[in-house]
Amino acid sequence: MNHIIHFTLLENNKQIPIQTYHGEYRNLMYLLKDKLLLDEFGECGGIGRCGTCVIRAVGITGISMIKDRKEPTTLSKMDILDDDMRLSCQIFITKDLNDSIIEIIS
């Protein structure tokens, strides 16, 4: 049984409640593209190189807090040092997102 995951999405000062479940989307980038129809978001298709899917994530827990794979390098090249700034393509849809706040950075 899939447990429901709830989080709040902030876009242009608007709060949007999001409800999903583990496995509904490959990662947070695909969820955001689908729900918000974002143009030019996630240009590299989720491999963590382009930096077009940058978000601010507050309240993520567990293993999802860890930046690994290409994420630290890509954020560093963009001069992003804030620990809350993330690449949405590198965050999987798990219970770690429950009750978090995700802000689209444009």
All heavy atoms as an XYZ file, in Angstrom:
842
protein
N       0.837     -1.189      0.000
C       0.000      0.000      0.000
C       0.879      1.249      0.000
O       1.826      1.351      0.758
C      -0.901     -0.017      1.238
C      -1.773      1.181      1.361
S      -2.841      0.993      2.789
C      -3.867      2.381      2.519
N       0.577      2.195     -0.865
C       1.334      3.440     -0.935
C       0.787      4.446      0.078
O      -0.409      4.698      0.107
C       1.259      4.050     -2.342
C       2.036      3.253     -3.344
O       3.095      2.742     -3.036
N       1.524      3.146     -4.551
N       1.685      5.010      0.870
C       1.288      6.027      1.836
C       1.310      7.389      1.161
O       2.209      7.703      0.389
C       2.225      6.009      3.045
C       2.121      4.732      3.828
N       1.069      4.470      4.659
C       2.912      3.643      3.875
C       1.221      3.269      5.195
N       2.339      2.741      4.728
N       0.328      8.188      1.492
C       0.210      9.522      0.908
C       1.307     10.424      1.469
O       1.612     10.407      2.660
C      -1.176     10.122      1.213
C      -2.284      9.235      0.635
C      -1.293     11.547      0.675
C      -2.263      9.088     -0.859
N       1.904     11.223      0.600
C       2.936     12.197      0.955
C       2.359     13.578      0.689
O       1.838     13.834     -0.401
C       4.209     11.980      0.109
C       4.776     10.579      0.356
C       5.247     13.063      0.396
C       5.798     10.139     -0.683
N       2.432     14.448      1.700
C       1.914     15.810      1.581
C       3.062     16.790      1.755
O       3.877     16.628      2.657
C       0.894     16.118      2.689
C      -0.312     15.247      2.667
N      -1.417     15.545      1.929
C      -0.576     14.089      3.305
C      -2.324     14.602      2.106
N      -1.834     13.706      2.930
N       3.126     17.810      0.906
C       4.050     18.915      1.123
C       3.467     20.169      0.496
O       2.476     20.114     -0.245
C       5.465     18.608      0.605
C       5.578     18.378     -0.868
C       5.850     19.423     -1.740
C       5.454     17.101     -1.396
C       5.973     19.203     -3.098
C       5.574     16.874     -2.758
C       5.839     17.929     -3.611
N       4.060     21.301      0.824
C       3.586     22.587      0.307
C       4.556     23.089     -0.736
O       5.763     23.091     -0.521
C       3.461     23.620      1.444
O       2.546     23.115      2.416
C       2.963     24.956      0.921
N       4.019     23.518     -1.848
C       4.810     24.083     -2.931
C       4.584     25.590     -2.961
O       3.446     26.045     -2.884
C       4.378     23.457     -4.255
C       5.081     23.917     -5.507
C       6.564     23.600     -5.441
C       4.457     23.261     -6.713
N       5.669     26.351     -3.028
C       5.578     27.800     -3.156
C       6.025     28.188     -4.556
O       7.119     27.842     -4.979
C       6.473     28.501     -2.135
C       6.202     28.249     -0.661
C       7.237     28.966      0.188
C       4.807     28.683     -0.285
N       5.155     28.905     -5.258
C       5.502     29.413     -6.580
C       4.908     30.807     -6.720
O       3.692     30.984     -6.567
C       4.962     28.515     -7.688
C       5.395     29.027     -9.053
C       4.672     28.359    -10.203
O       3.526     27.935    -10.040
O       5.272     28.291    -11.280
N       5.769     31.789     -6.977
C       5.321     33.177     -7.126
C       4.453     33.621     -5.943
O       3.357     34.145     -6.129
C       4.569     33.371     -8.443
C       5.440     33.137     -9.641
O       6.631     33.436     -9.623
N       4.871     32.575    -10.688
N       4.923     33.360     -4.731
C       4.233     33.735     -3.494
C       2.871     33.064     -3.323
O       2.041     33.528     -2.555
C       4.089     35.255     -3.385
C       5.425     35.938     -3.293
O       6.328     35.458     -2.617
N       5.570     37.053     -3.976
N       2.630     32.007     -4.034
C       1.385     31.256     -3.925
C       1.678     29.892     -3.315
O       2.614     29.214     -3.733
C       0.781     31.108     -5.328
C      -0.560     30.448     -5.374
C      -1.103     30.546     -6.803
C      -1.835     29.279     -7.154
N      -2.258     29.249     -8.547
N       0.899     29.497     -2.299
C       1.064     28.189     -1.666
C       0.137     27.178     -2.329
O      -1.065     27.411     -2.446
C       0.742     28.267     -0.177
C       1.749     29.042      0.608
C       1.504     28.916      2.104
O       0.694     28.123      2.564
N       2.221     29.713      2.872
N       0.725     26.071     -2.743
C      -0.038     25.016     -3.409
C       0.176     23.719     -2.637
O       1.301     23.225     -2.550
C       0.446     24.825     -4.867
C       0.368     26.149     -5.626
C      -0.345     23.725     -5.553
C       1.145     26.154     -6.928
N      -0.881     23.156     -2.053
C      -0.721     21.864     -1.370
C      -0.553     20.750     -2.402
O      -1.289     20.693     -3.391
C      -2.024     21.705     -0.585
C      -3.008     22.605     -1.249
C      -2.240     23.672     -1.957
N       0.436     19.907     -2.184
C       0.710     18.794     -3.098
C       0.495     17.488     -2.348
O       0.933     17.331     -1.211
C       2.160     18.853     -3.629
C       2.410     20.143     -4.408
C       2.479     17.614     -4.477
C       1.689     20.256     -5.724
N      -0.172     16.579     -3.014
C      -0.373     15.239     -2.476
C       0.102     14.250     -3.526
O      -0.254     14.350     -4.699
C      -1.852     15.032     -2.166
C      -2.169     13.661     -1.618
C      -3.634     13.558     -1.234
O      -4.119     14.342     -0.449
N      -4.319     12.584     -1.812
N       0.937     13.309     -3.119
C       1.476     12.310     -4.029
C       1.728     11.032     -3.237
O       1.330     10.928     -2.082
C       2.764     12.834     -4.712
O       3.166     11.911     -5.733
C       3.890     13.069     -3.740
N       2.389     10.084     -3.824
C       2.775      8.866     -3.123
C       4.086      8.344     -3.703
O       4.471      8.694     -4.825
C       1.678      7.800     -3.186
C       1.266      7.418     -4.591
C       1.930      6.412     -5.290
C       0.214      8.068     -5.218
C       1.570      6.073     -6.576
C      -0.165      7.731     -6.513
C       0.513      6.732     -7.181
O       0.149      6.402     -8.460
N       4.772      7.550     -2.923
C       6.050      6.974     -3.334
C       5.867      6.230     -4.660
O       4.979      5.404     -4.801
C       6.567      6.020     -2.247
C       7.872      5.400     -2.590
N       9.068      6.036     -2.378
C       8.184      4.211     -3.143
C      10.048      5.263     -2.788
N       9.545      4.151     -3.246
N       6.694      6.585     -5.641
C       6.662      5.905     -6.926
C       5.749      6.535     -7.966
O       5.756      6.118     -9.112
N       4.953      7.541     -7.575
C       4.082      8.178     -8.572
C       4.920      8.893     -9.637
O       4.564      8.897    -10.813
C       3.118      9.170     -7.923
C       2.182      9.810     -8.938
C       1.169     10.768     -8.350
O       1.371     11.280     -7.238
O       0.163     11.015     -9.037
N       6.031      9.500     -9.223
C       6.951     10.187    -10.131
C       8.361      9.694     -9.865
O       8.688      9.313     -8.745
C       6.899     11.704     -9.927
C       5.596     12.321    -10.337
C       4.577     12.490     -9.411
C       5.377     12.722    -11.650
C       3.364     13.051     -9.783
C       4.169     13.285    -12.034
C       3.169     13.446    -11.086
O       1.972     13.996    -11.465
N       9.192      9.740    -10.888
C      10.590      9.300    -10.764
C      11.350     10.142     -9.746
O      12.139      9.634     -8.970
C      11.249      9.385    -12.137
C      12.612      8.820    -12.195
C      12.994      8.625    -13.635
N      14.256      9.292    -13.888
C      14.727      9.532    -15.081
N      14.041      9.214    -16.131
N      15.884     10.112    -15.216
N      11.112     11.464     -9.766
C      11.761     12.359     -8.809
C      10.933     13.640     -8.698
O       9.930     13.802     -9.399
C      13.216     12.647     -9.196
C      13.348     13.240    -10.583
O      12.578     14.107    -10.993
N      14.338     12.770    -11.333
N      11.368     14.536     -7.834
C      10.626     15.765     -7.586
C      10.547     16.650     -8.830
O       9.533     17.304     -9.070
C      11.262     16.521     -6.412
C      10.555     17.765     -5.931
C       9.110     17.493     -5.534
C      11.324     18.375     -4.766
N      11.574     16.665     -9.647
C      11.558     17.468    -10.870
C      10.395     17.071    -11.779
O       9.668     17.926    -12.280
C      12.873     17.321    -11.639
C      12.930     18.137    -12.921
S      14.198     17.552    -14.071
C      13.490     16.021    -14.639
N      10.194     15.781    -11.983
C       9.107     15.325    -12.846
C       7.746     15.659    -12.245
O       6.818     16.027    -12.982
C       9.228     13.824    -13.132
C      10.291     13.534    -14.152
C      11.494     12.948    -13.780
C      10.100     13.858    -15.485
C      12.482     12.695    -14.717
C      11.086     13.612    -16.435
C      12.263     13.022    -16.042
O      13.240     12.791    -16.977
N       7.594     15.553    -10.937
C       6.349     15.946    -10.293
C       6.063     17.428    -10.541
O       4.957     17.801    -10.933
C       6.413     15.659     -8.787
C       5.169     15.995     -7.984
C       5.035     15.048     -6.808
C       5.177     17.428     -7.478
N       7.071     18.279    -10.332
C       6.889     19.721    -10.500
C       6.578     20.074    -11.955
O       5.711     20.910    -12.228
C       8.126     20.472    -10.021
C       8.428     20.327     -8.525
C       9.755     20.998     -8.183
C       7.301     20.865     -7.676
N       7.270     19.447    -12.896
C       6.998     19.704    -14.319
C       5.569     19.315    -14.677
O       4.887     20.018    -15.414
C       7.976     18.931    -15.203
C       9.354     19.532    -15.274
C      10.272     18.739    -16.172
C       9.948     19.034    -17.603
N      11.069     18.950    -18.520
N       5.108     18.198    -14.145
C       3.772     17.709    -14.462
C       2.680     18.573    -13.813
O       1.717     18.948    -14.461
C       3.629     16.252    -14.006
C       2.284     15.674    -14.388
O       1.892     15.773    -15.572
O       1.606     15.113    -13.501
N       2.859     18.888    -12.558
C       1.823     19.641    -11.818
C       1.758     21.106    -12.241
O       0.693     21.702    -12.237
C       2.065     19.565    -10.312
C       2.070     18.174     -9.735
C       0.701     17.722     -9.376
C       0.779     16.377     -8.652
N      -0.478     15.697     -8.600
N       2.905     21.710    -12.579
C       2.949     23.146    -12.852
C       3.181     23.505    -14.319
O       3.169     24.679    -14.669
C       4.035     23.803    -12.001
C       3.875     23.652    -10.500
C       5.069     24.233     -9.781
C       2.605     24.290    -10.017
N       3.419     22.503    -15.153
C       3.682     22.738    -16.578
C       4.781     23.778    -16.768
O       4.632     24.757    -17.494
C       2.397     23.179    -17.287
C       1.207     22.242    -17.145
C      -0.048     22.866    -17.734
C       1.479     20.888    -17.745
N       5.912     23.566    -16.103
C       7.026     24.512    -16.130
C       7.840     24.377    -17.413
O       8.288     23.286    -17.761
C       7.947     24.268    -14.924
C       7.304     24.447    -13.555
C       8.240     23.931    -12.471
C       6.952     25.896    -13.314
N       8.017     25.484    -18.120
C       8.864     25.503    -19.309
C      10.316     25.675    -18.884
O      10.605     26.353    -17.906
C       8.482     26.672    -20.234
C       7.129     26.461    -20.889
O       6.756     25.297    -21.114
O       6.442     27.464    -21.160
N      11.228     25.092    -19.635
C      12.667     25.223    -19.405
C      13.081     24.829    -17.985
O      14.029     25.360    -17.427
C      13.124     26.651    -19.726
C      12.862     27.017    -21.172
C      13.215     28.446    -21.507
O      13.882     29.117    -20.700
O      12.810     28.893    -22.590
N      12.395     23.903    -17.398
C      12.678     23.384    -16.073
C      13.150     21.946    -16.252
O      12.446     21.142    -16.844
C      11.413     23.438    -15.210
C      11.605     23.104    -13.758
C      12.031     24.072    -12.879
C      11.332     21.831    -13.280
C      12.181     23.785    -11.532
C      11.481     21.539    -11.940
C      11.914     22.514    -11.066
N      14.347     21.648    -15.783
C      14.873     20.292    -15.944
C      15.335     19.990    -17.355
O      15.064     18.929    -17.895
N      16.050     20.922    -17.926
C      16.499     20.816    -19.316
C      17.354     19.571    -19.595
O      17.301     19.034    -20.685
C      17.286     22.070    -19.715
C      16.431     23.299    -19.857
C      15.556     23.280    -21.088
O      16.079     23.074    -22.194
O      14.340     23.450    -20.934
N      18.148     19.119    -18.624
C      19.035     17.973    -18.869
C      18.322     16.637    -18.663
O      18.936     15.584    -18.802
C      20.290     18.065    -18.007
S      20.019     17.822    -16.242
N      17.040     16.674    -18.324
C      16.276     15.441    -18.178
C      16.508     14.714    -16.874
O      16.175     13.547    -16.748
N      17.079     15.396    -15.899
C      17.213     14.797    -14.578
C      18.556     14.183    -14.259
O      18.664     13.400    -13.316
N      19.603     14.529    -15.014
C      20.912     13.949    -14.700
C      21.748     14.843    -13.788
O      22.857     14.483    -13.416
C      21.702     13.568    -15.970
C      21.975     14.774    -16.847
C      20.986     12.485    -16.734
C      22.887     14.470    -18.028
N      21.227     15.993    -13.430
C      21.899     16.831    -12.437
C      22.984     17.738    -12.958
O      23.851     18.157    -12.194
N      22.956     18.080    -14.224
C      24.026     18.895    -14.797
C      23.636     20.332    -15.131
O      24.461     21.212    -15.103
C      24.545     18.245    -16.071
C      25.372     17.050    -15.797
C      26.125     16.668    -17.043
N      26.983     15.541    -16.731
C      27.522     14.786    -17.630
N      27.295     15.020    -18.902
N      28.301     13.793    -17.285
N      22.388     20.573    -15.505
C      22.044     21.883    -16.062
C      21.701     22.936    -15.012
O      21.871     24.120    -15.251
C      20.898     21.754    -17.060
S      19.302     21.334    -16.325
N      21.179     22.515    -13.875
C      20.820     23.473    -12.826
C      19.532     24.225    -13.086
O      19.239     25.199    -12.399
N      18.724     23.789    -14.038
C      17.473     24.497    -14.331
C      16.310     24.056    -13.451
O      15.207     24.577    -13.589
C      17.073     24.334    -15.813
O      16.874     22.951    -16.091
C      18.116     24.936    -16.739
N      16.541     23.142    -12.545
C      15.468     22.665    -11.662
C      15.763     22.999    -10.194
O      15.338     22.294     -9.294
C      15.243     21.167    -11.845
S      16.596     20.112    -11.284
N      16.456     24.110     -9.973
C      16.826     24.507     -8.610
C      15.578     24.886     -7.814
O      14.703     25.597     -8.301
C      17.829     25.677     -8.621
C      18.088     26.191     -7.222
C      19.139     25.244     -9.262
N      15.522     24.378     -6.595
C      14.441     24.679     -5.660
C      15.045     25.007     -4.297
O      16.229     24.739     -4.058
C      13.486     23.476     -5.495
C      14.277     22.247     -5.004
C      12.742     23.189     -6.773
C      13.439     21.166     -4.418
N      14.235     25.569     -3.431
C      14.595     25.693     -2.013
C      13.734     24.670     -1.292
O      12.511     24.687     -1.427
C      14.326     27.093     -1.479
C      14.613     27.211      0.025
C      14.496     28.633      0.556
N      15.686     29.370      0.137
C      15.688     30.387     -0.732
N      14.567     30.812     -1.272
N      16.811     30.992     -1.047
N      14.351     23.771     -0.556
C      13.646     22.707      0.152
C      13.866     22.865      1.650
O      14.993     22.775      2.118
C      14.153     21.347     -0.319
N      12.785     23.112      2.373
C      12.850     23.281      3.818
C      12.014     22.186      4.470
O      10.867     21.970      4.086
C      12.315     24.667      4.238
C      12.328     24.821      5.748
C      13.116     25.777      3.566
N      12.611     21.482      5.408
C      11.879     20.463      6.147
C      11.990     19.055      5.600
O      11.317     18.151      6.083
N      12.842     18.848      4.608
C      13.081     17.480      4.125
C      13.854     16.728      5.203
O      14.746     17.275      5.845
C      13.855     17.496      2.793
C      12.961     18.016      1.682
C      14.367     16.113      2.436
C      13.639     18.076      0.338
N      13.531     15.469      5.392
C      14.171     14.667      6.436
C      14.870     13.454      5.821
O      14.802     13.231      4.618
C      13.123     14.181      7.451
O      12.164     13.368      6.768
C      12.425     15.345      8.135
N      15.511     12.696      6.677
C      16.088     11.415      6.289
C      17.187     11.504      5.249
O      17.877     12.512      5.107
N      17.294     10.449      4.483
C      18.356     10.328      3.490
C      18.218     11.366      2.369
O      19.193     11.698      1.700
C      18.406      8.887      2.925
C      19.732      8.636      2.239
C      17.227      8.611      2.026
C      20.038      7.182      2.007
N      17.026     11.905      2.171
C      16.812     12.906      1.125
C      17.546     14.212      1.401
O      17.683     15.044      0.515
C      15.319     13.193      0.959
O      14.661     12.053      0.466
N      18.022     14.399      2.619
C      18.790     15.598      2.962
C      20.188     15.566      2.364
O      20.826     16.596      2.206
C      18.897     15.741      4.491
C      17.569     16.019      5.168
S      17.655     15.974      6.986
C      19.057     16.977      7.334
N      20.665     14.382      2.014
C      22.035     14.208      1.533
C      22.139     14.614      0.070
O      21.372     14.149     -0.774
C      22.487     12.746      1.717
C      22.445     12.372      3.184
C      23.869     12.533      1.113
C      22.616     10.892      3.445
N      23.099     15.472     -0.210
C      23.388     15.854     -1.596
C      24.474     14.919     -2.103
O      25.573     14.886     -1.562
C      23.881     17.300     -1.673
C      22.841     18.310     -1.281
C      23.401     19.716     -1.337
C      22.387     20.710     -0.817
N      22.915     22.064     -0.772
N      24.140     14.147     -3.121
C      25.151     13.256     -3.687
C      25.049     13.267     -5.201
O      24.400     14.119     -5.775
C      25.032     11.839     -3.116
C      23.690     11.186     -3.351
O      22.843     11.765     -4.054
O      23.472     10.084     -2.838
N      25.696     12.364     -5.832
C      25.827     12.299     -7.289
C      26.394     13.623     -7.802
O      27.358     14.136     -7.263
C      24.489     11.913     -7.929
C      24.002     10.530     -7.474
C      22.733     10.113     -8.172
N      21.593     10.942     -7.859
C      20.727     10.704     -6.873
N      20.885      9.659     -6.113
N      19.719     11.497     -6.670
N      25.810     14.213     -8.800
C      26.348     15.434     -9.421
C      25.870     16.722     -8.746
O      26.330     17.807     -9.072
C      25.952     15.477    -10.890
C      26.566     14.369    -11.706
C      26.097     14.459    -13.145
C      26.735     13.392    -13.966
N      25.919     12.217    -14.120
N      24.946     16.609     -7.817
C      24.320     17.796     -7.228
C      25.298     18.782     -6.591
O      25.249     19.981     -6.919
C      23.249     17.374     -6.211
C      22.444     18.527     -5.695
C      21.289     18.102     -4.818
O      21.248     16.928     -4.377
O      20.424     18.946     -4.563
N      26.216     18.372     -5.715
C      27.128     19.351     -5.111
C      27.972     20.095     -6.152
O      28.173     21.308     -6.038
C      28.006     18.510     -4.186
C      27.211     17.290     -3.895
C      26.421     17.032     -5.145
N      28.436     19.389     -7.168
C      29.262     20.013     -8.203
C      28.466     21.037     -9.003
O      28.927     22.154     -9.237
C      29.838     18.931     -9.146
O      30.579     17.993     -8.369
C      30.716     19.543    -10.218
N      27.259     20.675     -9.410
C      26.420     21.582    -10.196
C      26.065     22.827     -9.393
O      26.171     23.954     -9.895
C      25.141     20.864    -10.674
O      25.519     19.748    -11.481
C      24.249     21.797    -11.469
N      25.667     22.662     -8.141
C      25.317     23.815     -7.307
C      26.538     24.700     -7.069
O      26.433     25.929     -7.091
C      24.715     23.352     -5.984
C      23.328     22.705     -6.079
C      22.924     22.110     -4.741
C      22.289     23.685     -6.585
N      27.691     24.096     -6.876
C      28.925     24.855     -6.673
C      29.261     25.696     -7.902
O      29.653     26.858     -7.779
C      30.065     23.892     -6.348
O      31.283     24.564     -6.264
N      29.114     25.120     -9.089
C      29.385     25.855    -10.331
C      28.441     27.042    -10.493
O      28.764     28.011    -11.164
C      29.254     24.928    -11.540
C      30.398     23.969    -11.683
C      30.185     23.061    -12.886
C      31.325     22.072    -13.015
N      31.127     21.135    -14.137
N      27.262     26.967     -9.869
C      26.276     28.044     -9.936
C      26.444     29.027     -8.779
O      25.633     29.921     -8.608
C      24.863     27.449     -9.915
C      24.547     26.558    -11.085
S      22.947     25.728    -10.922
C      21.843     27.127    -11.086
N      27.503     28.833     -7.972
C      27.759     29.654     -6.779
C      26.614     29.602     -5.777
O      26.315     30.587     -5.094
C      28.073     31.108     -7.153
C      29.405     31.243     -7.862
O      30.341     30.481     -7.521
O      29.510     32.093     -8.762
N      25.961     28.470     -5.666
C      24.894     28.269     -4.693
C      25.474     27.544     -3.496
O      25.909     26.393     -3.603
C      23.717     27.482     -5.304
C      23.081     28.301     -6.427
C      22.705     27.117     -4.236
C      21.981     27.587     -7.179
N      25.495     28.225     -2.368
C      26.080     27.658     -1.153
C      25.038     27.367     -0.075
O      25.343     26.712      0.914
C      27.132     28.626     -0.599
C      28.247     29.014     -1.588
C      29.151     30.076     -0.978
C      29.044     27.795     -2.000
N      23.816     27.857     -0.236
C      22.738     27.670      0.733
C      22.380     26.188      0.816
O      22.057     25.564     -0.202
C      21.534     28.502      0.286
C      20.373     28.467      1.255
O      20.287     27.541      2.080
O      19.524     29.378      1.179
N      22.413     25.617      2.017
C      22.120     24.192      2.192
C      20.698     23.818      1.796
O      20.422     22.662      1.476
C      22.371     23.765      3.639
C      23.847     23.636      3.959
O      24.646     23.449      3.020
O      24.199     23.715      5.153
N      19.770     24.775      1.835
C      18.381     24.493      1.471
C      18.150     24.481     -0.035
O      17.097     24.049     -0.497
C      17.435     25.524      2.100
C      17.334     25.381      3.607
O      17.607     24.283      4.132
O      16.974     26.375      4.273
N      19.111     24.956     -0.803
C      18.975     24.980     -2.258
C      19.356     23.608     -2.807
O      20.410     23.067     -2.464
C      19.852     26.064     -2.872
C      19.533     27.446     -2.358
S      17.914     28.012     -2.807
C      18.284     28.689     -4.387
N      18.497     23.091     -3.651
C      18.687     21.738     -4.164
C      18.330     21.664     -5.639
O      17.651     22.536     -6.180
C      17.763     20.755     -3.414
C      17.943     20.684     -1.906
C      19.240     20.031     -1.505
N      19.417     18.722     -2.105
C      19.002     17.578     -1.569
N      18.386     17.569     -0.417
N      19.211     16.426     -2.195
N      18.750     20.585     -6.273
C      18.291     20.240     -7.612
C      17.123     19.272     -7.421
O      17.284     18.208     -6.827
C      19.396     19.562     -8.423
C      20.658     20.372     -8.687
C      21.675     19.522     -9.442
C      20.341     21.643     -9.458
N      15.967     19.647     -7.909
C      14.785     18.805     -7.686
C      14.912     17.437     -8.356
O      14.305     16.469     -7.908
C      13.517     19.521     -8.137
O      13.537     19.804     -9.519
N      15.731     17.347     -9.395
C      15.920     16.063    -10.076
C      16.672     15.055     -9.212
O      16.656     13.863     -9.499
C      16.635     16.255    -11.414
S      18.353     16.806    -11.285
N      17.307     15.521     -8.163
C      18.098     14.639     -7.307
C      17.354     14.234     -6.034
O      17.903     13.573     -5.163
C      19.422     15.315     -6.935
C      20.267     15.688     -8.145
C      20.668     14.478     -8.970
O      21.372     13.591     -8.498
N      20.227     14.425    -10.220
N      16.077     14.624     -5.934
C      15.269     14.294     -4.759
C      14.171     13.322     -5.181
O      13.331     13.645     -6.022
C      14.646     15.555     -4.140
C      15.758     16.517     -3.700
C      13.747     15.185     -2.963
C      15.265     17.852     -3.218
N      14.191     12.143     -4.605
C      13.189     11.132     -4.923
C      11.915     11.380     -4.123
O      11.943     11.998     -3.063
C      13.736      9.726     -4.652
C      14.916      9.394     -5.518
C      16.174      9.274     -4.966
C      14.770      9.231     -6.881
C      17.274      8.983     -5.764
C      15.859      8.935     -7.693
C      17.111      8.810     -7.127
N      10.806     10.896     -4.645
C       9.520     11.045     -3.980
C       9.414      9.949     -2.919
O       9.129      8.790     -3.224
C       8.344     10.937     -4.980
C       8.496     11.942     -6.097
C       7.009     11.099     -4.260
C       8.469     13.383     -5.670
N       9.691     10.346     -1.678
C       9.615      9.425     -0.541
C       8.962     10.145      0.631
O       8.699     11.348      0.575
C      11.011      8.951     -0.093
O      11.707     10.067      0.476
C      11.809      8.354     -1.247
N       8.742      9.424      1.712
C       8.155     10.023      2.921
C       9.037     11.136      3.480
O       8.577     11.937      4.293
C       7.902      8.952      3.974
C       9.177      8.282      4.456
C       8.893      7.205      5.469
C      10.203      6.523      5.752
N      10.473      6.246      7.096
N      10.296     11.235      3.049
C      11.197     12.308      3.492
C      10.667     13.692      3.109
O      11.077     14.691      3.679
C      12.594     12.141      2.895
C      13.319     10.906      3.408
O      12.815     10.251      4.343
O      14.390     10.602      2.871
N       9.776     13.754      2.121
C       9.189     15.029      1.678
C       7.977     15.442      2.519
O       7.536     16.586      2.431
C       8.739     14.930      0.217
C       9.826     14.915     -0.829
C       9.227     14.627     -2.198
C      10.553     16.239     -0.854
N       7.446     14.530      3.319
C       6.247     14.810      4.097
C       6.402     16.075      4.928
O       7.396     16.238      5.630
C       5.916     13.633      5.005
C       4.501     13.146      4.812
O       3.744     13.704      4.023
N       4.155     12.104      5.533
N       5.429     16.969      4.829
C       5.364     18.218      5.598
C       6.473     19.215      5.258
O       6.679     20.168      6.001
C       5.348     17.947      7.112
C       4.150     17.098      7.515
O       3.070     17.307      6.945
O       4.300     16.233      8.401
N       7.185     19.031      4.164
C       8.224     19.972      3.772
C       7.623     21.129      2.982
O       6.442     21.108      2.604
C       9.313     19.279      2.948
O       8.786     18.815      1.724
N       8.440     22.128      2.743
C       8.062     23.270      1.914
C       9.068     23.342      0.766
O      10.268     23.425      0.991
C       8.068     24.576      2.723
C       7.045     24.488      3.847
C       7.772     25.768      1.816
C       7.109     25.628      4.830
N       8.557     23.293     -0.444
C       9.387     23.327     -1.647
C       9.068     24.614     -2.392
O       7.917     24.862     -2.742
C       9.089     22.105     -2.558
C       9.224     20.783     -1.801
C       9.952     22.158     -3.812
C      10.591     20.485     -1.261
N      10.087     25.417     -2.642
C       9.894     26.683     -3.338
C      10.598     26.649     -4.695
O      11.780     26.325     -4.781
C      10.459     27.826     -2.511
C      10.286     29.166     -3.156
C      10.871     30.317     -2.309
O      11.471     30.073     -1.246
O      10.714     31.469     -2.755
N       9.856     26.980     -5.735
C      10.430     27.069     -7.077
C      11.286     28.332     -7.136
O      10.842     29.411     -6.791
C       9.326     27.175     -8.146
C       8.371     25.992     -8.089
C       9.940     27.330     -9.543
C       8.978     24.679     -8.477
N      12.535     28.185     -7.570
C      13.447     29.313     -7.714
C      13.561     29.627     -9.203
O      13.953     28.785     -9.993
C      14.851     28.980     -7.142
C      14.744     28.538     -5.670
C      15.791     30.148     -7.312
C      14.181     29.572     -4.732
N      13.204     30.852     -9.584
C      13.269     31.194    -11.010
C      14.377     32.146    -11.299
O      14.927     32.781    -10.504
C      11.977     31.792    -11.521
O      11.041     32.098    -10.568
